[in-house]
Amino acid sequence: MKRRKTVIVLFFTLAFQAAIAQPDSAMFKLTLDDVIDLAITQSSAIKYVQNQNVNYYWRYRNFKTRFLPNLVLAGDLPDYSHTTRPITQPDGSIQFKQISNLEVSSRLSLNQSIPQLGTYIWASTSAYGIRNLKNDENSFSGSPFSIGFQQPLFSYNWMKWYRKTEPMIYNEAQKRFIEDIEEIAVAATHRYFNYLRVQTNYNLAKSNLANSRNNLDISETKRRLGQISENDYSRIELSVLNAQKALNQAQMDLKNADFELKSYIGLEQTREIELQIPLNINLFEIDPEVALAKAKENRKETSYYQRRLISADRELAEAKSSTGLSATLRGSYGLSNSADEFMGIYDQPEKDRMLRVSVSIPILDWGQSASTVKLAESQRDLTIYDVNKDIEDFERGVIVQVEQFSLLKDQLKTADEADKVAENGYQIALKKFQNGELSITDLNIALQERESAKRDYIRSIQNYWLAYYQLRELTLYDFEQKRNISYGNPMLNDELERFSF
């Protein structure tokens, strides 16, 4: 909800800036939060994630309705045939006769599955009519009422396992939805700092070119007064050319980064943007145990590991049932009748009963049954080993990420101090050079130290924020707000509104 409010404010801010600014000079200043908010609300990546979440929702809805009663009306209306068929005579001989029939049939059935037992039950009513067009005769038959069941014995009950795993798949999909959005935030952070790094290089290149030209003007005066050698003057001229080349390259890099960032967050390419360095950093401690507990609670891996073990048990149960005794019990009870008129079907119908047990027993399969079960058992043991290893890797990954985040805080403080010292040293060196107290070589050294410190500072900020958002993605927990991360899906809301009508 906080993200959504931020995006609404951002959109109104951009619209207001566009209204008051000239079309050719509108400059939108975006923070890291602005870029992330745009990415998780209007990018093509978020549309795919939302659509995928809708797909899993309807899959779960399909699962929920799969074991509910269903009423089915089926039949042939009509079934006309005019052909020659072999007809068995009373004495057992067969003669080919031409027939011309018009048949009509219908069956209304109420079906229900009982997944806990693997049982299928039904209740139905049916009617069948045939008109012999050659003899102009009608006959009817039907079952006014019948009930039946089918019960597998000693067999694999797929419905029981399906009811176990399908809710877990949906639960994983809900967590994956949040995780995918956080992954978009990480990707947006990457592009943001790539742009910011290039933007910093561009600003440094502009500043260096301006300073180089100013130094050249001062050196021109000194040369006329004989206060500087031709060699030093040539080196200053070269520094201007190098600064111009660096600016040209920085401009090209900035255009490429600008295109990539706008394409990813869904912003028009015509809008001019400027990124703000995210200096409002709240350095805080993260308890590794809390991070690990939240990762286990919120990430899909916890459910996924359990589902893998359940699937291994399912495959073993299926292997055992397919290689041993299997039987199916079928039974039905109802009423049936035949008559020359349709209503005659319901006049004193006869009772129908049926009970059947189908059995399959393997006698000789040359060890295939035993090897099938052994293979499933071995696969289950391997799955248990893999899951335990994956759990260890997952837990270690969370702890390592928290430790790296803590180290990056110290690096950020050091880089900030180094940037300030290098900037101050460059300004002092520049003044000394302009006063003739420092050589061009020493000035270039100060310039390189300044640029290196500035880039290290930006890189440290980038590493900090990337580590933070990666930690959010790894735990699906907001450590600043101290709450689990959640997102709504407007695409799913629209689908539900249309479905309700």
GUKE-488618 format. One record per residue (C-alpha): residue in one letter; x, y, z. Coordinates in steps of 0.001 Angstrom, whole numbers. Each point is the difference from the previous one (the first is absolute). Layout:
N
+---+---------+---------+---------+
: r :       u :       v :       w :
+---+---------+---------+---------+
: A :       X :       Y :       Z :
...
+---+---------+---------+---------+
This chain:
501
+---+---------+---------+---------+
: r :       u :       v :       w :
+---+---------+---------+---------+
: M :       0 :       0 :       0 :
: K :    2867 :    2341 :     806 :
: R :    1533 :    -703 :   -3409 :
: R :   -3301 :     702 :   -1752 :
: K :    -454 :    3349 :    1759 :
: T :    3565 :     943 :    -892 :
: V :    -605 :    -808 :   -3656 :
: I :   -3202 :    2077 :     -82 :
: V :    1872 :    2977 :    1458 :
: L :    2833 :    -566 :   -2475 :
: F :   -2354 :     -37 :   -2976 :
: F :   -1694 :    3226 :    1105 :
: T :    3422 :    1577 :     561 :
: L :    1191 :    -946 :   -3484 :
: A :   -3239 :    1257 :   -1526 :
: F :     310 :    3311 :    1863 :
: Q :    3618 :     423 :   -1070 :
: A :    -948 :    -738 :   -3589 :
: A :   -2761 :    2607 :     151 :
: I :    2153 :    2826 :    1328 :
: A :    3198 :    -806 :   -1919 :
: Q :     841 :     731 :   -3607 :
: P :    -157 :   -3108 :   -2252 :
: D :    3665 :     281 :    -920 :
: S :    1278 :     697 :    3490 :
: A :   -2076 :   -2249 :    2271 :
: M :    2330 :   -1785 :    2390 :
: F :   -1393 :   -2675 :    2313 :
: K :    2047 :    -662 :    3097 :
: L :    -443 :   -3598 :    1126 :
: T :    1121 :   -1671 :    3207 :
: L :     737 :   -3695 :     415 :
: D :   -3446 :    -519 :    1533 :
: D :   -1610 :    1748 :   -2986 :
: V :    1746 :   -2277 :   -2487 :
: I :    -900 :   -3144 :    1960 :
: D :   -3630 :    1114 :     352 :
: L :    -274 :     590 :   -3745 :
: A :    1581 :   -3386 :    -730 :
: I :   -2372 :   -1946 :    2249 :
: T :   -3124 :    1778 :   -1249 :
: Q :     327 :     626 :   -3734 :
: S :    2939 :   -1942 :   -1443 :
: S :    -450 :   -2885 :   -2420 :
: A :    1655 :   -2257 :    2578 :
: I :   -2722 :     675 :    2595 :
: K :   -2722 :    -684 :   -2582 :
: Y :    1454 :   -3445 :    -616 :
: V :     256 :    -720 :    3736 :
: Q :   -3604 :    1113 :     587 :
: N :   -1257 :   -2087 :   -2908 :
: Q :    1864 :   -3036 :    1300 :
: N :   -1585 :     511 :    3409 :
: V :   -3464 :     118 :   -1609 :
: N :     776 :   -3275 :   -1755 :
: Y :     818 :   -1708 :    3297 :
: Y :   -3136 :    1433 :    1592 :
: W :   -2249 :   -1579 :   -2628 :
: R :    1934 :   -3234 :     264 :
: Y :    -768 :     -53 :    3727 :
: R :   -3643 :     873 :    -629 :
: N :    -152 :   -2893 :   -2426 :
: F :    1428 :   -2282 :    2697 :
: K :   -2535 :    1215 :    2589 :
: T :   -2932 :    -771 :   -2291 :
: R :    1349 :   -3301 :   -1273 :
: F :   -1392 :   -2067 :    2879 :
: L :   -3330 :    1792 :     295 :
: P :   -3187 :   -1686 :   -1263 :
: N :    -718 :     552 :   -3687 :
: L :   -3230 :    -451 :   -1906 :
: V :     380 :   -1146 :   -3600 :
: L :   -2563 :    -350 :   -2756 :
: A :    1173 :   -2087 :   -2951 :
: G :   -1691 :   -1606 :   -2963 :
: D :    -486 :    -363 :   -3742 :
: L :   -2619 :    2325 :   -1484 :
: P :    -481 :   -1643 :   -2484 :
: D :    1986 :   -2977 :   -1292 :
: Y :   -1190 :    -853 :   -3509 :
: S :    1304 :   -3011 :   -1957 :
: H :    -926 :   -1556 :   -3331 :
: T :    2360 :   -2867 :    -786 :
: T :     457 :   -3765 :    -368 :
: R :    1035 :   -1908 :    3096 :
: P :     533 :   -3660 :     970 :
: I :   -3014 :   -1149 :    2015 :
: T :      66 :   -3179 :    2118 :
: Q :   -3026 :   -2167 :    -697 :
: P :   -1874 :   -2139 :    2587 :
: D :    1740 :   -3134 :   -1223 :
: G :    3410 :    1613 :     487 :
: S :     691 :     730 :   -3649 :
: I :     934 :    3440 :   -1223 :
: Q :   -1713 :    1853 :   -2802 :
: F :     730 :    3457 :   -1360 :
: K :   -3030 :    2222 :     238 :
: Q :    -600 :    3580 :    -975 :
: I :   -1088 :    2098 :    2959 :
: S :   -1268 :    3544 :     272 :
: N :    -206 :    1225 :    3571 :
: L :    -355 :    3282 :    1836 :
: E :    1354 :    -275 :    3555 :
: V :    -216 :    2460 :    2883 :
: S :    1692 :    -415 :    3387 :
: S :     660 :    2102 :    3065 :
: R :    1574 :    -488 :    3401 :
: L :     -43 :    2341 :    2988 :
: S :    2597 :    -920 :    2614 :
: L :    1203 :    1433 :    3287 :
: N :    3647 :    -942 :     634 :
: Q :    2140 :     275 :    3105 :
: S :    3544 :   -1027 :     873 :
: I :    1160 :    -853 :    3517 :
: P :    3746 :     760 :    -145 :
: Q :     813 :   -1371 :    3444 :
: L :   -1035 :   -3489 :   -1174 :
: G :     493 :     355 :   -3723 :
: T :   -3684 :    -829 :    -443 :
: Y :   -2213 :    1142 :   -2870 :
: I :   -3798 :     -14 :     503 :
: W :   -2835 :    1027 :   -2270 :
: A :   -3762 :     197 :    -305 :
: S :   -1775 :     246 :   -3340 :
: T :   -3143 :    -276 :   -2037 :
: S :     -22 :    -902 :   -3686 :
: A :   -2297 :    -625 :   -2930 :
: Y :     473 :   -1496 :   -3445 :
: G :   -2348 :      12 :   -2946 :
: I :     183 :   -1479 :   -3492 :
: R :   -2269 :     403 :   -2972 :
: N :     195 :   -2560 :   -2768 :
: L :    -670 :    2112 :   -3078 :
: K :    -480 :   -3058 :   -2261 :
: N :   -2733 :   -1554 :    2137 :
: D :   -1234 :    3235 :    1570 :
: E :     417 :   -1436 :    3525 :
: N :    1102 :    1597 :    3270 :
: S :    1608 :   -1589 :    3029 :
: F :    1365 :    1502 :    3216 :
: S :    2195 :   -1095 :    2871 :
: G :    1563 :    1733 :    2937 :
: S :     990 :     113 :    3605 :
: P :   -2184 :    2308 :    2096 :
: F :    2540 :    -113 :    2803 :
: S :    3356 :   -1626 :     669 :
: I :    2935 :     454 :    2374 :
: G :    3466 :   -1425 :    -205 :
: F :    3541 :     121 :    1270 :
: Q :    3547 :    -912 :    -946 :
: Q :    2546 :    -746 :    2709 :
: P :    3666 :    -865 :    -715 :
: L :    1425 :   -2596 :    2404 :
: F :    3697 :    -260 :     832 :
: S :     591 :    2641 :   -2704 :
: Y :    1720 :    3357 :    -317 :
: N :   -2358 :    2782 :    1069 :
: W :    1062 :    2936 :   -2148 :
: M :   -2690 :    2257 :    1470 :
: K :    1457 :    -213 :    3524 :
: W :    3453 :    1070 :   -1177 :
: Y :   -1424 :    2653 :   -2294 :
: R :   -1827 :    1580 :    2944 :
: K :    3286 :     126 :    1913 :
: T :    2223 :    1603 :   -2635 :
: E :   -2299 :    2375 :   -1860 :
: P :    -609 :    2391 :    2957 :
: M :    3760 :      39 :     545 :
: I :     560 :     966 :   -3634 :
: Y :   -2417 :    2906 :     389 :
: N :    1656 :    1068 :    3252 :
: E :    3378 :     -42 :   -1765 :
: A :   -1467 :    2049 :   -2847 :
: Q :   -1198 :    2683 :    2432 :
: K :    3453 :     232 :    1542 :
: R :    1647 :     -97 :   -3422 :
: F :   -2180 :    2959 :   -1010 :
: I :    1450 :    2125 :    2808 :
: E :    3483 :   -1346 :    -655 :
: D :    -216 :     825 :   -3711 :
: I :   -1037 :    3579 :     787 :
: E :    2941 :     346 :    2365 :
: E :    2200 :   -1397 :   -2772 :
: I :   -1316 :    2754 :   -2262 :
: A :     989 :    2476 :    2720 :
: V :    3529 :   -1454 :       7 :
: A :     191 :     207 :   -3809 :
: A :   -1248 :    3602 :     101 :
: T :    2652 :     777 :    2636 :
: H :    2689 :   -1431 :   -2292 :
: R :   -1142 :    2211 :   -2877 :
: Y :    -414 :    3003 :    2278 :
: F :    3585 :    -147 :    1214 :
: N :    1327 :    -795 :   -3442 :
: Y :   -1655 :    3207 :   -1159 :
: L :    1207 :    1840 :    3092 :
: R :    3558 :   -1197 :    -544 :
: V :     -67 :    1171 :   -3612 :
: Q :   -1668 :    3248 :    1049 :
: T :    2753 :     542 :    2582 :
: N :    2652 :    -634 :   -2657 :
: Y :   -1755 :    2479 :   -2263 :
: N :    -136 :    2671 :    2707 :
: L :    3644 :    -608 :     862 :
: A :     928 :     222 :   -3687 :
: K :   -1832 :    3325 :    -337 :
: S :    1670 :    1346 :    3111 :
: N :    3409 :   -1208 :   -1149 :
: L :    -442 :    1565 :   -3439 :
: A :   -1041 :    3316 :    1536 :
: N :    2971 :     -60 :    2373 :
: S :    2378 :   -1031 :   -2804 :
: R :   -1153 :    2867 :   -2197 :
: N :     347 :    2409 :    2898 :
: N :    3510 :   -1353 :     637 :
: L :     809 :     430 :   -3682 :
: D :   -1094 :    3646 :     118 :
: I :    2185 :     607 :    3032 :
: S :    2906 :   -1851 :   -1634 :
: E :    -375 :    2122 :   -3162 :
: T :     558 :    3117 :    2065 :
: K :    2955 :   -1581 :    1804 :
: R :    1555 :   -1034 :   -3317 :
: R :    -146 :    3532 :   -1319 :
: L :    1683 :    1148 :    3199 :
: G :    2580 :   -2759 :    -281 :
: Q :   -1118 :   -1631 :    3251 :
: I :    -650 :   -3440 :   -1506 :
: S :    1939 :   -2198 :   -2388 :
: E :   -1294 :   -1098 :   -3407 :
: N :     121 :   -3601 :    1169 :
: D :   -2278 :     677 :    2973 :
: Y :   -2284 :    2099 :   -2196 :
: S :    -288 :   -2865 :   -2523 :
: R :    -868 :   -2403 :    2797 :
: I :   -2773 :    2343 :    1162 :
: E :   -1314 :     204 :   -3577 :
: L :      18 :   -3793 :    -125 :
: S :   -1927 :    -171 :    3274 :
: V :   -2738 :    2135 :   -1604 :
: L :    -202 :   -2362 :   -2977 :
: N :     -84 :   -3033 :    2280 :
: A :   -2713 :    1613 :    2113 :
: Q :   -2038 :     658 :   -3155 :
: K :     417 :   -3630 :   -1117 :
: A :   -1066 :   -1223 :    3443 :
: L :   -3080 :    2226 :    -125 :
: N :    -966 :   -1288 :   -3440 :
: Q :     288 :   -3598 :    1196 :
: A :   -1946 :     817 :    3157 :
: Q :   -2787 :    1508 :   -2122 :
: M :    -319 :   -3193 :   -2058 :
: D :      34 :   -2165 :    3116 :
: L :   -2654 :    2208 :    1570 :
: K :   -2290 :    -357 :   -3020 :
: N :     290 :   -3792 :     125 :
: A :    -652 :    -129 :    3745 :
: D :   -2879 :    2451 :    -401 :
: F :   -1662 :   -2177 :   -2649 :
: E :     437 :   -3196 :    2031 :
: L :   -1380 :    1485 :    3221 :
: K :   -3038 :    1628 :   -1623 :
: S :    -790 :   -3148 :   -1968 :
: Y :      58 :   -2107 :    3144 :
: I :   -2143 :    2249 :    2217 :
: G :   -2457 :     878 :   -2790 :
: L :     828 :    3697 :    -268 :
: E :    -263 :    1921 :   -3264 :
: Q :    3332 :     384 :   -1756 :
: T :    -710 :    3705 :    -662 :
: R :      53 :     862 :    3690 :
: E :    3247 :    1376 :    1334 :
: I :     910 :   -1383 :    3398 :
: E :    2608 :     601 :    2631 :
: L :     666 :   -2509 :    2749 :
: Q :     588 :    1022 :    3573 :
: I :    2706 :   -1735 :    2018 :
: P :   -1840 :   -1915 :    2783 :
: L :    1775 :    1494 :    2983 :
: N :   -2897 :    -462 :    2454 :
: I :    1441 :   -3268 :    1208 :
: N :   -1245 :   -1368 :    3296 :
: L :    2829 :   -2187 :    1225 :
: F :   -1491 :   -2656 :    2241 :
: E :     926 :   -3383 :    1352 :
: I :   -1675 :   -3199 :   -1189 :
: D :    -160 :   -3031 :    2257 :
: P :    1024 :   -3088 :   -2042 :
: E :   -2386 :   -2189 :    1986 :
: V :   -2932 :    2299 :    -761 :
: A :     941 :      94 :   -3675 :
: L :     235 :   -3796 :    -135 :
: A :   -3332 :    -452 :    1776 :
: K :   -1719 :    2417 :   -2386 :
: A :    1565 :   -1688 :   -3019 :
: K :   -1356 :   -3373 :    1140 :
: E :   -3397 :    1526 :     689 :
: N :    -422 :    2060 :   -3155 :
: R :    1985 :   -1597 :   -2793 :
: K :   -1474 :   -2637 :   -2301 :
: E :    2973 :   -2311 :     594 :
: T :   -1402 :   -1253 :    3307 :
: S :   -3178 :   -1277 :   -1639 :
: Y :    1895 :   -1115 :   -3090 :
: Y :    2355 :   -2218 :    2000 :
: Q :   -2962 :   -1616 :    1769 :
: R :   -1782 :    -551 :   -3306 :
: R :    3059 :   -1687 :   -1478 :
: L :      -4 :   -2490 :    2886 :
: I :   -3737 :    -575 :    -414 :
: S :     475 :    -543 :   -3743 :
: A :    2711 :   -2570 :     720 :
: D :   -2378 :   -1827 :    2356 :
: R :   -2729 :     199 :   -2639 :
: E :    2212 :   -1527 :   -2675 :
: L :     980 :   -2798 :    2368 :
: A :   -3649 :    -702 :     841 :
: E :    -876 :       6 :   -3699 :
: A :    2835 :   -2411 :    -765 :
: K :   -1104 :   -2423 :    2737 :
: S :   -3650 :      72 :   -1057 :
: S :     834 :    -528 :   -3668 :
: T :    2082 :   -3108 :     662 :
: G :   -2189 :   -1851 :    2501 :
: L :   -3585 :   -1124 :     333 :
: S :   -2487 :    2504 :   -1357 :
: A :   -3769 :    -271 :      68 :
: T :   -2983 :    2183 :    -792 :
: L :   -3462 :    -453 :    1504 :
: R :   -2928 :    1242 :   -2087 :
: G :   -3633 :    -100 :     930 :
: S :   -3326 :    1526 :   -1001 :
: Y :   -3684 :    -214 :     862 :
: G :   -2933 :    1429 :   -1879 :
: L :   -3200 :    -440 :   -1893 :
: S :    -441 :    -617 :   -3729 :
: N :   -2772 :    -740 :   -2458 :
: S :    -936 :     -80 :   -3692 :
: A :   -3260 :     876 :   -1733 :
: D :   -1610 :    1001 :   -3257 :
: E :    -771 :    3436 :    1418 :
: F :    2316 :    2389 :    1850 :
: M :   -2042 :     198 :    3218 :
: G :    -108 :   -3769 :     126 :
: I :    3623 :      43 :    1187 :
: Y :   -1216 :    1244 :    3390 :
: D :   -2835 :   -2547 :     321 :
: Q :    1093 :   -2746 :    2401 :
: P :    3709 :     -10 :    -887 :
: E :    2159 :   -3004 :     838 :
: K :    2876 :      26 :    2461 :
: D :    3584 :      71 :   -1309 :
: R :    2952 :   -1147 :    2092 :
: M :    3676 :    -325 :    -795 :
: L :    3059 :    -820 :    2080 :
: R :    3395 :    -716 :   -1504 :
: V :    3522 :    -368 :    1307 :
: S :    2817 :     367 :   -2534 :
: V :    3312 :   -1478 :    1139 :
: S :    3499 :     198 :   -1445 :
: I :    2791 :   -2130 :    1517 :
: P :    3491 :    -116 :   -1489 :
: I :    1248 :   -3596 :    -136 :
: L :    3296 :     154 :   -1863 :
: D :    1706 :    3218 :   -1061 :
: W :    3682 :   -1009 :     236 :
: G :     751 :    2386 :    2877 :
: Q :   -1537 :    3077 :   -1602 :
: S :   -2282 :     724 :    2968 :
: A :    2804 :    -260 :    2542 :
: S :    2353 :    2169 :   -2050 :
: T :   -2712 :    2627 :    -494 :
: V :    -553 :     256 :    3754 :
: K :    3749 :      29 :     717 :
: L :     477 :    2768 :   -2544 :
: A :   -2728 :    2093 :    1639 :
: E :    1510 :    -616 :    3452 :
: S :    3446 :    1008 :   -1245 :
: Q :   -1440 :    3107 :   -1625 :
: R :   -1756 :     885 :    3250 :
: D :    3253 :    -356 :    1982 :
: L :    1784 :    2175 :   -2552 :
: T :   -2748 :    2610 :     249 :
: I :     316 :      74 :    3793 :
: Y :    3756 :     529 :    -334 :
: D :    -446 :    2770 :   -2586 :
: V :   -2656 :    1758 :    2068 :
: N :    2140 :     -54 :    3138 :
: K :    2932 :    1399 :   -1959 :
: D :   -2172 :    2702 :   -1576 :
: I :   -1329 :     975 :    3434 :
: E :    3550 :     375 :    1305 :
: D :    1013 :    2093 :   -3032 :
: F :   -3089 :    2167 :     361 :
: E :     591 :     667 :    3690 :
: R :    3695 :     687 :    -578 :
: G :    -872 :    2399 :   -2820 :
: V :   -2218 :    2047 :    2311 :
: I :    2655 :     205 :    2728 :
: V :    2735 :     950 :   -2499 :
: Q :   -2208 :    2721 :   -1485 :
: V :    -616 :    1513 :    3446 :
: E :    3728 :     -69 :     782 :
: Q :     851 :    1655 :   -3323 :
: F :   -2618 :    2666 :     656 :
: S :    1621 :     795 :    3350 :
: L :    3464 :     285 :   -1617 :
: L :   -1304 :    2286 :   -2731 :
: K :   -1137 :    2515 :    2593 :
: D :    3606 :     477 :    1163 :
: Q :    1231 :     234 :   -3606 :
: L :   -2599 :    2663 :    -706 :
: K :    1164 :    2153 :    2895 :
: T :    3633 :    -326 :   -1093 :
: A :    -815 :     803 :   -3637 :
: D :   -1977 :    3079 :    1073 :
: E :    2954 :    1352 :    1970 :
: A :    2423 :    -799 :   -2840 :
: D :   -2218 :    1828 :   -2493 :
: K :     -80 :    3138 :    2139 :
: V :    3762 :     -77 :     553 :
: A :     737 :    -539 :   -3711 :
: E :   -2365 :    2806 :   -1047 :
: N :    1560 :    2398 :    2477 :
: G :    3497 :   -1033 :   -1117 :
: Y :    -862 :     594 :   -3655 :
: Q :   -1384 :    3494 :     693 :
: I :    3174 :     881 :    1916 :
: A :    2189 :   -1409 :   -2800 :
: L :   -1990 :    1913 :   -2640 :
: K :     502 :    3315 :    1801 :
: K :    3705 :    -702 :     478 :
: F :     373 :    -847 :   -3698 :
: Q :   -1781 :    3182 :   -1034 :
: N :    2326 :    1971 :    2327 :
: G :    3035 :   -1709 :   -1518 :
: E :     804 :   -1954 :    3147 :
: L :    -691 :   -3473 :   -1466 :
: S :     931 :   -1833 :   -3185 :
: I :   -2477 :   -1398 :   -2504 :
: T :    1166 :   -3509 :     924 :
: D :    -926 :     485 :    3657 :
: L :   -3340 :    1524 :   -1031 :
: N :    -790 :   -3026 :   -2174 :
: I :     843 :   -2276 :    2917 :
: A :   -2446 :    1923 :    2227 :
: L :   -2587 :    -160 :   -2795 :
: Q :     359 :   -3758 :    -332 :
: E :    -253 :    -446 :    3752 :
: R :   -3150 :    2127 :      33 :
: E :   -1646 :   -1979 :   -2812 :
: S :    1007 :   -3319 :    1507 :
: A :   -1345 :     964 :    3429 :
: K :   -3275 :    1263 :   -1515 :
: R :    -496 :   -3228 :   -1963 :
: D :     855 :   -2098 :    3060 :
: Y :   -2560 :    1936 :    2007 :
: I :   -2723 :    -533 :   -2600 :
: R :     977 :   -3674 :    -206 :
: S :    -218 :    -332 :    3785 :
: I :   -3465 :    1549 :       2 :
: Q :    -993 :   -2345 :   -2819 :
: N :    1314 :   -3055 :    1836 :
: Y :   -1835 :    1026 :    3152 :
: W :   -3376 :     457 :   -1673 :
: L :     383 :   -3098 :   -2133 :
: A :     844 :   -2028 :    3090 :
: Y :   -3010 :    1470 :    1790 :
: Y :   -2470 :    -810 :   -2773 :
: Q :    1550 :   -3427 :    -517 :
: L :    -492 :    -631 :    3706 :
: R :   -3628 :    1078 :    -341 :
: E :    -392 :   -2379 :   -2925 :
: L :    1649 :   -2791 :    1962 :
: T :   -2260 :     428 :    3046 :
: L :   -3065 :    1805 :   -1411 :
: Y :     182 :    2156 :    3118 :
: D :     258 :    3778 :     386 :
: F :    2612 :     521 :    2698 :
: E :    -651 :    3750 :     185 :
: Q :   -3767 :    -303 :     507 :
: K :     397 :   -3318 :    1843 :
: R :   -2769 :   -1765 :   -1927 :
: N :    -395 :   -2620 :   -2685 :
: I :     -30 :    1313 :   -3563 :
: S :   -3259 :    -328 :   -1911 :
: Y :   -1319 :    1240 :   -3350 :
: G :   -3402 :      70 :   -1619 :
: N :    -690 :   -1073 :   -3560 :
: P :   -2244 :    2465 :   -1867 :
: M :    -132 :   -2358 :   -2966 :
: L :   -1498 :   -2714 :    2223 :
: N :   -2520 :    2463 :    1440 :
: D :   -1137 :     894 :   -3510 :
: E :    -327 :   -3698 :    -862 :
: L :   -2125 :    -648 :    3088 :
: E :   -2264 :    2953 :    -796 :
: R :    -615 :   -1313 :   -3504 :
: F :    -526 :   -3534 :    1307 :
: S :   -2563 :    1175 :    2550 :
: F :   -2253 :    1218 :   -2773 :
+---+---------+---------+---------+
